[in-house]
Amino acid sequence: MRRQKRDISQRAYNRGYQQGYQGRSDENCPFQTDSGRAHEWTKGWREGRDDLQNGIKI
């Protein structure tokens, strides 16, 4: 049985989180700035950056 694909916005969030946690710039967002996926990516990036700065391990 195949796994269902995750929601597109959830995948964008996860990618942003990984980039933020790795200390990369938010300018690396691969989505158009006015799209919903860009918003989710940026939200994930911010949380990843916060976790990095607070020393939270993933």
PDB file of N, CA, C and O in Angstrom:
ATOM      1  N   MET A   1       0.842  -1.183   0.000  1.00  0.00           N
ATOM      2  CA  MET A   1       0.000   0.000   0.000  1.00  0.00           C
ATOM      3  C   MET A   1       0.887   1.246   0.000  1.00  0.00           C
ATOM      4  O   MET A   1       1.858   1.330   0.753  1.00  0.00           O
ATOM      5  N   ARG A   2       0.550   2.187  -0.832  1.00  0.00           N
ATOM      6  CA  ARG A   2       1.328   3.418  -0.928  1.00  0.00           C
ATOM      7  C   ARG A   2       0.957   4.386   0.186  1.00  0.00           C
ATOM      8  O   ARG A   2      -0.180   4.436   0.654  1.00  0.00           O
ATOM      9  N   ARG A   3       1.958   5.145   0.585  1.00  0.00           N
ATOM     10  CA  ARG A   3       1.681   6.211   1.547  1.00  0.00           C
ATOM     11  C   ARG A   3       1.049   7.378   0.818  1.00  0.00           C
ATOM     12  O   ARG A   3       1.369   7.655  -0.338  1.00  0.00           O
ATOM     13  N   GLN A   4       0.165   8.045   1.493  1.00  0.00           N
ATOM     14  CA  GLN A   4      -0.437   9.233   0.889  1.00  0.00           C
ATOM     15  C   GLN A   4       0.567  10.374   0.925  1.00  0.00           C
ATOM     16  O   GLN A   4       1.363  10.491   1.856  1.00  0.00           O
ATOM     17  N   LYS A   5       0.518  11.208  -0.098  1.00  0.00           N
ATOM     18  CA  LYS A   5       1.378  12.385  -0.105  1.00  0.00           C
ATOM     19  C   LYS A   5       0.904  13.355   0.962  1.00  0.00           C
ATOM     20  O   LYS A   5      -0.292  13.519   1.204  1.00  0.00           O
ATOM     21  N   ARG A   6       1.877  13.988   1.588  1.00  0.00           N
ATOM     22  CA  ARG A   6       1.527  15.007   2.559  1.00  0.00           C
ATOM     23  C   ARG A   6       0.994  16.234   1.847  1.00  0.00           C
ATOM     24  O   ARG A   6       1.256  16.449   0.664  1.00  0.00           O
ATOM     25  N   ASP A   7       0.265  17.007   2.563  1.00  0.00           N
ATOM     26  CA  ASP A   7      -0.279  18.255   2.043  1.00  0.00           C
ATOM     27  C   ASP A   7       0.864  19.130   1.511  1.00  0.00           C
ATOM     28  O   ASP A   7       1.934  19.193   2.116  1.00  0.00           O
ATOM     29  N   ILE A   8       0.637  19.790   0.401  1.00  0.00           N
ATOM     30  CA  ILE A   8       1.663  20.624  -0.229  1.00  0.00           C
ATOM     31  C   ILE A   8       2.140  21.721   0.719  1.00  0.00           C
ATOM     32  O   ILE A   8       3.336  22.007   0.778  1.00  0.00           O
ATOM     33  N   SER A   9       1.228  22.333   1.453  1.00  0.00           N
ATOM     34  CA  SER A   9       1.633  23.401   2.371  1.00  0.00           C
ATOM     35  C   SER A   9       2.464  22.836   3.522  1.00  0.00           C
ATOM     36  O   SER A   9       3.367  23.509   4.018  1.00  0.00           O
ATOM     37  N   GLN A  10       2.171  21.616   3.949  1.00  0.00           N
ATOM     38  CA  GLN A  10       2.955  20.985   5.017  1.00  0.00           C
ATOM     39  C   GLN A  10       4.374  20.689   4.528  1.00  0.00           C
ATOM     40  O   GLN A  10       5.339  20.849   5.276  1.00  0.00           O
ATOM     41  N   ARG A  11       4.495  20.264   3.287  1.00  0.00           N
ATOM     42  CA  ARG A  11       5.831  20.015   2.736  1.00  0.00           C
ATOM     43  C   ARG A  11       6.621  21.313   2.630  1.00  0.00           C
ATOM     44  O   ARG A  11       7.820  21.328   2.908  1.00  0.00           O
ATOM     45  N   ALA A  12       5.966  22.402   2.234  1.00  0.00           N
ATOM     46  CA  ALA A  12       6.644  23.701   2.150  1.00  0.00           C
ATOM     47  C   ALA A  12       7.111  24.135   3.538  1.00  0.00           C
ATOM     48  O   ALA A  12       8.225  24.636   3.691  1.00  0.00           O
ATOM     49  N   TYR A  13       6.264  23.946   4.544  1.00  0.00           N
ATOM     50  CA  TYR A  13       6.623  24.287   5.922  1.00  0.00           C
ATOM     51  C   TYR A  13       7.851  23.481   6.361  1.00  0.00           C
ATOM     52  O   TYR A  13       8.793  24.038   6.926  1.00  0.00           O
ATOM     53  N   ASN A  14       7.835  22.183   6.102  1.00  0.00           N
ATOM     54  CA  ASN A  14       8.947  21.320   6.514  1.00  0.00           C
ATOM     55  C   ASN A  14      10.252  21.717   5.835  1.00  0.00           C
ATOM     56  O   ASN A  14      11.309  21.720   6.466  1.00  0.00           O
ATOM     57  N   ARG A  15      10.179  22.050   4.554  1.00  0.00           N
ATOM     58  CA  ARG A  15      11.384  22.481   3.841  1.00  0.00           C
ATOM     59  C   ARG A  15      11.917  23.786   4.421  1.00  0.00           C
ATOM     60  O   ARG A  15      13.127  23.948   4.581  1.00  0.00           O
ATOM     61  N   GLY A  16      11.018  24.714   4.736  1.00  0.00           N
ATOM     62  CA  GLY A  16      11.434  25.976   5.342  1.00  0.00           C
ATOM     63  C   GLY A  16      12.034  25.768   6.715  1.00  0.00           C
ATOM     64  O   GLY A  16      13.022  26.410   7.072  1.00  0.00           O
ATOM     65  N   TYR A  17      11.437  24.868   7.489  1.00  0.00           N
ATOM     66  CA  TYR A  17      11.955  24.568   8.826  1.00  0.00           C
ATOM     67  C   TYR A  17      13.384  24.040   8.728  1.00  0.00           C
ATOM     68  O   TYR A  17      14.261  24.474   9.476  1.00  0.00           O
ATOM     69  N   GLN A  18      13.615  23.121   7.826  1.00  0.00           N
ATOM     70  CA  GLN A  18      14.956  22.550   7.661  1.00  0.00           C
ATOM     71  C   GLN A  18      15.969  23.621   7.275  1.00  0.00           C
ATOM     72  O   GLN A  18      17.085  23.635   7.793  1.00  0.00           O
ATOM     73  N   GLN A  19      15.586  24.518   6.368  1.00  0.00           N
ATOM     74  CA  GLN A  19      16.486  25.589   5.948  1.00  0.00           C
ATOM     75  C   GLN A  19      16.793  26.531   7.115  1.00  0.00           C
ATOM     76  O   GLN A  19      17.942  26.931   7.304  1.00  0.00           O
ATOM     77  N   GLY A  20      15.774  26.883   7.891  1.00  0.00           N
ATOM     78  CA  GLY A  20      15.975  27.758   9.038  1.00  0.00           C
ATOM     79  C   GLY A  20      16.829  27.110  10.102  1.00  0.00           C
ATOM     80  O   GLY A  20      17.684  27.764  10.700  1.00  0.00           O
ATOM     81  N   TYR A  21      16.607  25.829  10.346  1.00  0.00           N
ATOM     82  CA  TYR A  21      17.362  25.109  11.370  1.00  0.00           C
ATOM     83  C   TYR A  21      18.825  24.938  10.963  1.00  0.00           C
ATOM     84  O   TYR A  21      19.703  24.834  11.820  1.00  0.00           O
ATOM     85  N   GLN A  22      19.080  24.909   9.669  1.00  0.00           N
ATOM     86  CA  GLN A  22      20.456  24.792   9.180  1.00  0.00           C
ATOM     87  C   GLN A  22      21.155  26.146   9.108  1.00  0.00           C
ATOM     88  O   GLN A  22      22.324  26.223   8.729  1.00  0.00           O
ATOM     89  N   GLY A  23      20.443  27.215   9.473  1.00  0.00           N
ATOM     90  CA  GLY A  23      21.037  28.541   9.506  1.00  0.00           C
ATOM     91  C   GLY A  23      21.100  29.236   8.163  1.00  0.00           C
ATOM     92  O   GLY A  23      21.858  30.191   7.994  1.00  0.00           O
ATOM     93  N   ARG A  24      20.324  28.777   7.217  1.00  0.00           N
ATOM     94  CA  ARG A  24      20.334  29.386   5.886  1.00  0.00           C
ATOM     95  C   ARG A  24      19.430  30.617   5.846  1.00  0.00           C
ATOM     96  O   ARG A  24      18.545  30.781   6.686  1.00  0.00           O
ATOM     97  N   SER A  25      19.664  31.463   4.871  1.00  0.00           N
ATOM     98  CA  SER A  25      18.931  32.722   4.739  1.00  0.00           C
ATOM     99  C   SER A  25      17.498  32.482   4.280  1.00  0.00           C
ATOM    100  O   SER A  25      17.213  31.520   3.566  1.00  0.00           O
ATOM    101  N   ASP A  26      16.605  33.367   4.698  1.00  0.00           N
ATOM    102  CA  ASP A  26      15.214  33.271   4.249  1.00  0.00           C
ATOM    103  C   ASP A  26      15.064  33.700   2.792  1.00  0.00           C
ATOM    104  O   ASP A  26      13.994  33.536   2.206  1.00  0.00           O
ATOM    105  N   GLU A  27      16.121  34.244   2.207  1.00  0.00           N
ATOM    106  CA  GLU A  27      16.090  34.600   0.790  1.00  0.00           C
ATOM    107  C   GLU A  27      16.153  33.367  -0.108  1.00  0.00           C
ATOM    108  O   GLU A  27      16.003  33.481  -1.324  1.00  0.00           O
ATOM    109  N   ASN A  28      16.373  32.195   0.476  1.00  0.00           N
ATOM    110  CA  ASN A  28      16.448  30.947  -0.285  1.00  0.00           C
ATOM    111  C   ASN A  28      15.080  30.335  -0.536  1.00  0.00           C
ATOM    112  O   ASN A  28      14.992  29.206  -1.020  1.00  0.00           O
ATOM    113  N   CYS A  29      14.025  31.044  -0.221  1.00  0.00           N
ATOM    114  CA  CYS A  29      12.674  30.513  -0.418  1.00  0.00           C
ATOM    115  C   CYS A  29      12.456  30.211  -1.901  1.00  0.00           C
ATOM    116  O   CYS A  29      12.614  31.100  -2.738  1.00  0.00           O
ATOM    117  N   PRO A  30      12.094  28.964  -2.238  1.00  0.00           N
ATOM    118  CA  PRO A  30      11.947  28.586  -3.644  1.00  0.00           C
ATOM    119  C   PRO A  30      10.599  28.953  -4.263  1.00  0.00           C
ATOM    120  O   PRO A  30      10.368  28.672  -5.440  1.00  0.00           O
ATOM    121  N   PHE A  31       9.710  29.571  -3.494  1.00  0.00           N
ATOM    122  CA  PHE A  31       8.364  29.865  -3.970  1.00  0.00           C
ATOM    123  C   PHE A  31       8.193  31.356  -4.227  1.00  0.00           C
ATOM    124  O   PHE A  31       8.936  32.173  -3.683  1.00  0.00           O
ATOM    125  N   GLN A  32       7.210  31.711  -5.060  1.00  0.00           N
ATOM    126  CA  GLN A  32       6.910  33.117  -5.320  1.00  0.00           C
ATOM    127  C   GLN A  32       6.464  33.774  -4.026  1.00  0.00           C
ATOM    128  O   GLN A  32       5.758  33.165  -3.222  1.00  0.00           O
ATOM    129  N   THR A  33       6.877  35.014  -3.827  1.00  0.00           N
ATOM    130  CA  THR A  33       6.673  35.674  -2.542  1.00  0.00           C
ATOM    131  C   THR A  33       5.214  35.857  -2.152  1.00  0.00           C
ATOM    132  O   THR A  33       4.914  35.926  -0.960  1.00  0.00           O
ATOM    133  N   ASP A  34       4.308  35.937  -3.095  1.00  0.00           N
ATOM    134  CA  ASP A  34       2.907  36.177  -2.749  1.00  0.00           C
ATOM    135  C   ASP A  34       2.067  34.903  -2.707  1.00  0.00           C
ATOM    136  O   ASP A  34       0.839  34.977  -2.658  1.00  0.00           O
ATOM    137  N   SER A  35       2.705  33.748  -2.726  1.00  0.00           N
ATOM    138  CA  SER A  35       1.951  32.493  -2.737  1.00  0.00           C
ATOM    139  C   SER A  35       1.737  31.959  -1.322  1.00  0.00           C
ATOM    140  O   SER A  35       2.455  32.325  -0.392  1.00  0.00           O
ATOM    141  N   GLY A  36       0.761  31.109  -1.180  1.00  0.00           N
ATOM    142  CA  GLY A  36       0.490  30.476   0.109  1.00  0.00           C
ATOM    143  C   GLY A  36       1.619  29.565   0.541  1.00  0.00           C
ATOM    144  O   GLY A  36       1.919  29.455   1.730  1.00  0.00           O
ATOM    145  N   ARG A  37       2.249  28.909  -0.428  1.00  0.00           N
ATOM    146  CA  ARG A  37       3.363  28.024  -0.089  1.00  0.00           C
ATOM    147  C   ARG A  37       4.555  28.821   0.421  1.00  0.00           C
ATOM    148  O   ARG A  37       5.278  28.355   1.302  1.00  0.00           O
ATOM    149  N   ALA A  38       4.769  30.020  -0.120  1.00  0.00           N
ATOM    150  CA  ALA A  38       5.854  30.872   0.375  1.00  0.00           C
ATOM    151  C   ALA A  38       5.580  31.276   1.819  1.00  0.00           C
ATOM    152  O   ALA A  38       6.499  31.344   2.634  1.00  0.00           O
ATOM    153  N   HIS A  39       4.318  31.542   2.132  1.00  0.00           N
ATOM    154  CA  HIS A  39       3.950  31.891   3.505  1.00  0.00           C
ATOM    155  C   HIS A  39       4.241  30.724   4.443  1.00  0.00           C
ATOM    156  O   HIS A  39       4.810  30.921   5.517  1.00  0.00           O
ATOM    157  N   GLU A  40       3.860  29.517   4.051  1.00  0.00           N
ATOM    158  CA  GLU A  40       4.117  28.335   4.881  1.00  0.00           C
ATOM    159  C   GLU A  40       5.615  28.078   5.013  1.00  0.00           C
ATOM    160  O   GLU A  40       6.090  27.733   6.095  1.00  0.00           O
ATOM    161  N   TRP A  41       6.361  28.243   3.921  1.00  0.00           N
ATOM    162  CA  TRP A  41       7.806  28.043   3.952  1.00  0.00           C
ATOM    163  C   TRP A  41       8.441  29.015   4.940  1.00  0.00           C
ATOM    164  O   TRP A  41       9.287  28.627   5.746  1.00  0.00           O
ATOM    165  N   THR A  42       8.026  30.287   4.874  1.00  0.00           N
ATOM    166  CA  THR A  42       8.583  31.308   5.759  1.00  0.00           C
ATOM    167  C   THR A  42       8.223  31.035   7.211  1.00  0.00           C
ATOM    168  O   THR A  42       9.039  31.243   8.108  1.00  0.00           O
ATOM    169  N   LYS A  43       7.004  30.569   7.441  1.00  0.00           N
ATOM    170  CA  LYS A  43       6.597  30.223   8.804  1.00  0.00           C
ATOM    171  C   LYS A  43       7.484  29.099   9.351  1.00  0.00           C
ATOM    172  O   LYS A  43       7.940  29.164  10.493  1.00  0.00           O
ATOM    173  N   GLY A  44       7.723  28.083   8.543  1.00  0.00           N
ATOM    174  CA  GLY A  44       8.611  26.992   8.949  1.00  0.00           C
ATOM    175  C   GLY A  44      10.035  27.477   9.160  1.00  0.00           C
ATOM    176  O   GLY A  44      10.708  27.058  10.101  1.00  0.00           O
ATOM    177  N   TRP A  45      10.495  28.369   8.275  1.00  0.00           N
ATOM    178  CA  TRP A  45      11.850  28.903   8.391  1.00  0.00           C
ATOM    179  C   TRP A  45      12.029  29.643   9.717  1.00  0.00           C
ATOM    180  O   TRP A  45      13.043  29.479  10.396  1.00  0.00           O
ATOM    181  N   ARG A  46      11.034  30.457  10.077  1.00  0.00           N
ATOM    182  CA  ARG A  46      11.117  31.211  11.341  1.00  0.00           C
ATOM    183  C   ARG A  46      11.184  30.268  12.540  1.00  0.00           C
ATOM    184  O   ARG A  46      11.981  30.476  13.455  1.00  0.00           O
ATOM    185  N   GLU A  47      10.348  29.235  12.533  1.00  0.00           N
ATOM    186  CA  GLU A  47      10.355  28.294  13.657  1.00  0.00           C
ATOM    187  C   GLU A  47      11.658  27.504  13.701  1.00  0.00           C
ATOM    188  O   GLU A  47      12.180  27.230  14.782  1.00  0.00           O
ATOM    189  N   GLY A  48      12.184  27.137  12.540  1.00  0.00           N
ATOM    190  CA  GLY A  48      13.472  26.445  12.496  1.00  0.00           C
ATOM    191  C   GLY A  48      14.596  27.321  13.015  1.00  0.00           C
ATOM    192  O   GLY A  48      15.459  26.857  13.760  1.00  0.00           O
ATOM    193  N   ARG A  49      14.587  28.586  12.622  1.00  0.00           N
ATOM    194  CA  ARG A  49      15.605  29.526  13.096  1.00  0.00           C
ATOM    195  C   ARG A  49      15.491  29.723  14.610  1.00  0.00           C
ATOM    196  O   ARG A  49      16.507  29.775  15.303  1.00  0.00           O
ATOM    197  N   ASP A  50      14.263  29.834  15.128  1.00  0.00           N
ATOM    198  CA  ASP A  50      14.066  29.971  16.572  1.00  0.00           C
ATOM    199  C   ASP A  50      14.594  28.750  17.312  1.00  0.00           C
ATOM    200  O   ASP A  50      15.251  28.885  18.344  1.00  0.00           O
ATOM    201  N   ASP A  51      14.311  27.561  16.791  1.00  0.00           N
ATOM    202  CA  ASP A  51      14.795  26.337  17.433  1.00  0.00           C
ATOM    203  C   ASP A  51      16.317  26.272  17.407  1.00  0.00           C
ATOM    204  O   ASP A  51      16.932  25.826  18.375  1.00  0.00           O
ATOM    205  N   LEU A  52      16.926  26.707  16.321  1.00  0.00           N
ATOM    206  CA  LEU A  52      18.383  26.736  16.224  1.00  0.00           C
ATOM    207  C   LEU A  52      18.964  27.679  17.271  1.00  0.00           C
ATOM    208  O   LEU A  52      19.924  27.329  17.958  1.00  0.00           O
ATOM    209  N   GLN A  53      18.389  28.870  17.396  1.00  0.00           N
ATOM    210  CA  GLN A  53      18.898  29.864  18.338  1.00  0.00           C
ATOM    211  C   GLN A  53      18.664  29.455  19.789  1.00  0.00           C
ATOM    212  O   GLN A  53      19.442  29.817  20.671  1.00  0.00           O
ATOM    213  N   ASN A  54      17.594  28.703  20.036  1.00  0.00           N
ATOM    214  CA  ASN A  54      17.290  28.264  21.394  1.00  0.00           C
ATOM    215  C   ASN A  54      17.963  26.946  21.752  1.00  0.00           C
ATOM    216  O   ASN A  54      17.831  26.472  22.880  1.00  0.00           O
ATOM    217  N   GLY A  55      18.680  26.354  20.813  1.00  0.00           N
ATOM    218  CA  GLY A  55      19.423  25.130  21.080  1.00  0.00           C
ATOM    219  C   GLY A  55      18.571  23.879  21.141  1.00  0.00           C
ATOM    220  O   GLY A  55      18.963  22.899  21.774  1.00  0.00           O
ATOM    221  N   ILE A  56      17.426  23.888  20.504  1.00  0.00           N
ATOM    222  CA  ILE A  56      16.543  22.724  20.511  1.00  0.00           C
ATOM    223  C   ILE A  56      17.039  21.731  19.471  1.00  0.00           C
ATOM    224  O   ILE A  56      17.289  22.099  18.323  1.00  0.00           O
ATOM    225  N   LYS A  57      17.182  20.477  19.870  1.00  0.00           N
ATOM    226  CA  LYS A  57      17.645  19.424  18.962  1.00  0.00           C
ATOM    227  C   LYS A  57      16.462  18.806  18.239  1.00  0.00           C
ATOM    228  O   LYS A  57      15.395  18.610  18.821  1.00  0.00           O
ATOM    229  N   ILE A  58      16.665  18.500  16.956  1.00  0.00           N
ATOM    230  CA  ILE A  58      15.598  17.814  16.215  1.00  0.00           C
ATOM    231  C   ILE A  58      15.980  16.384  15.948  1.00  0.00           C
ATOM    232  O   ILE A  58      15.210  15.643  15.336  1.00  0.00           O
TER     233      ILE A  58
END
